[in-house]
Amino acid sequence: MTMHGELKIISGSANVPLSEAICEHLGCRLSPTLRGTFSDGEIRIEIGENVRGDDVFVVQPTCSPVNFHLMELALMLDALKRASARRVTAVLPYYGYARQDRKVVPRAPISAKLVADILTAAGMHRLVTIDLHAGQIQGFFNCPVDNLFALPVFLDYLRKLDGDMVVVSPDAGGVERARAYAKRLNAGLAIVDKRRDAPNQAQAMHVIGNVKGKVAVVLDDMIDTAGTMCAAADVLMQNGAEKVVACATHPVLSGPAIERLEQSAFTEVLVTNTIPLDERKQACSKIKPLSVAGLLAKAINNVHTESSVSVLFV
């Protein structure tokens, strides 16, 4: 037992299989929690065991339905605060509402900051997340934030691919992430110059860098409608890439995403299980999910035992 008491893992309804896999890595069990709704749709939460003085980790990606999962998380945090848990860490493998992290048009909210305020007010002492849409979102919190990278999970798989590799950022904003992968894979770096005409619509223009005859790995933090990714794949093939592989941490996969990926130039689409895949998404022949359970389990263990979390940033 550490200064923060006994380790306890609690799961919201968003991704129970991931929570169970984390517990398997840690050699513990999920704490019993009543999660349900009243007849009018209000969320009902009840923690099923004593947590007084304990070190509690609540696993809940705020994925679709986002508002339901966010509210469920807030209620679990509040319940733990009122039950006198010594420290409550919110583990959000996927942090929703992260795309509105600044004002780009007048009279718009900064949703990522509002969510940070909601979680803090609900009783969160610390946040553990993976591949935030923008690293500076960490500054919206007045508590410790561990923004883990899915990089080690993907690197193991990418190193097994045959051929001369080039890591491609689908836009200018993702260059830093792509450079980190390229450095560790000893691969080249390329950027797809993109013009966005409307929200969730993107038009890929041209490639900066050499992709001819190479295995192009298109890297992003998430795949939502897959418009950006698929447009990038097309322009890379037009520029002579041998084959194109997609690599994205969060499989949001909304709207026409699955159909687009099936018809795309990608040979495979690597994602993680930060967001659960339903049967329809699992049926997509190109999607290959990799598990972040081990990564999160190590982070939770290191936070609990007061050891370094930075060792996980390879």
Secondary structure as GFF3:
##gff-version 3
##sequence-region A 1 314
A	DSSP	beta_strand	7	11	.	.	.	ID=ss1
A	DSSP	alpha_helix	16	26	.	.	.	ID=ss2
A	DSSP	beta_strand	33	37	.	.	.	ID=ss3
A	DSSP	beta_strand	43	47	.	.	.	ID=ss4
A	DSSP	beta_strand	55	59	.	.	.	ID=ss5
A	DSSP	alpha_helix	66	82	.	.	.	ID=ss6
A	DSSP	beta_strand	87	92	.	.	.	ID=ss7
A	DSSP	alpha_helix	111	122	.	.	.	ID=ss8
A	DSSP	beta_strand	126	130	.	.	.	ID=ss9
A	DSSP	three_ten_helix	135	140	.	.	.	ID=ss10
A	DSSP	beta_strand	145	148	.	.	.	ID=ss11
A	DSSP	alpha_helix	151	158	.	.	.	ID=ss12
A	DSSP	beta_strand	165	169	.	.	.	ID=ss13
A	DSSP	three_ten_helix	172	174	.	.	.	ID=ss14
A	DSSP	alpha_helix	175	185	.	.	.	ID=ss15
A	DSSP	beta_strand	188	198	.	.	.	ID=ss16
A	DSSP	beta_strand	201	208	.	.	.	ID=ss17
A	DSSP	beta_strand	215	223	.	.	.	ID=ss18
A	DSSP	alpha_helix	227	238	.	.	.	ID=ss19
A	DSSP	beta_strand	243	251	.	.	.	ID=ss20
A	DSSP	alpha_helix	257	263	.	.	.	ID=ss21
A	DSSP	beta_strand	266	272	.	.	.	ID=ss22
A	DSSP	alpha_helix	279	282	.	.	.	ID=ss23
A	DSSP	beta_strand	287	290	.	.	.	ID=ss24
A	DSSP	alpha_helix	293	304	.	.	.	ID=ss25
A	DSSP	three_ten_helix	310	312	.	.	.	ID=ss26
###
